[in-house]
């Protein structure tokens, strides 16, 4: 970590602590590379899937969350199958589940 960026492990830990501190539920579903693994956030609200979001570079020195994978209302198991495919192509991938009101905004404020 020579360029001063926060590691994926630090960002994951901060997101989990902040979510739990705000009364939500958060957990690491898949632990990836601690330094530079891509972070996927599986967003839920009161147990209902909202969507899957990926932390990506905005090419201006920052990051943003982008929706990825199947829609939340797609067939059962579609989200799990998508995550499994992504893990096969990127074993360094992190998957973090958040269950909190406005999970996408909450995650963006914390890790972007």
N, C-alpha and C positions, 0 to 999 in steps of 0.2 A: 504494500500500500504506500507507494512513494509519492502519489500525486494528491494526497490529502482527502480522497473520497472515503466515505463511510463504507464499510464492508457489508456484504449481504447479510451476514450473521448479526451485525449491529442493527441494521435496518429492521430485520425480522424481530429481533428482541424488543426494539423500541415500539414497533407496531403492536406487538402482543401486550406489552406493559401498558401502553396508552389505551388500548381497547379495554383491557380489564379494569383499568383505573376509571374509565368512563361508564362502567357497569355492563359492558358487553362481554362476549365470549370470543376468545381467539386461541388458535393452536396451530402448530406446524404440522401439516399433514405429510409433507415430504421435505426432508432436509437436504439442501444442495451444497454446492461449493461455498465454503464460509467466506471467501474473499470476493468472488465476482459472479456468483450464480444469479441467473435471471430469477425474478420474483413474480409469481402468479398469485393473485389474491382471489380466493373463491368467496364471493360476497353473499351473505344471507341476511335476512331480516326476519326475526321471530321464527327461525327455522326454515323459511321459504327461500329457495335459491333466487338470487337477483341476477347473478352473472359472474363471469370470470374476467379478470382484468390483469393485464401484463404491464409491468414497469418497463418503459422503453425510453431511450434517449430522445430528447427533442431537438438534437443537433445544434443547440444554442448554449450548451453547457449545463443544461438541466435535464430533468426527467418528467414524464407524464404517465398517467395510466391510460391504457387503451383497451377497449373491450376486445376479447378474443374468444375463440371456441364457439360452441353451440349456444343458441339462445336458451335462456333460463326455462322457457316453456317447451323445450324440445323433449323428445322421448326420454323416458327414464334410462339412466345409465349413459347417456350421450356425453355428459360432462366428465364422468369417470373415464370413458373410453378416450376422450380427447386428451386428458391429462396423462394417461398411460402412453399414448402415441408421442406426446411431447417429451416424456421421460425417456423413451427409447432413443429419441434423436438428441436429447440434451440431458445427460445424467446429472449435470450440475444444477438443475432447476430446483427452485424452492416452490412449495405450494403452501400457502397460509390461508386458513379458513377464518373469516371474520363474521360474527353474528352480532350486528349492532345497527342501530338506525342510521341510514344513509352511509352504508359501509364503503361505497366507492369514494365519496367525498372524504370520509374519515381517513381512508388509506392514502389518498392523494396528498392530503395535508401532512401526513406523517412520513411517507417515504419518497416523495417527489420534491 
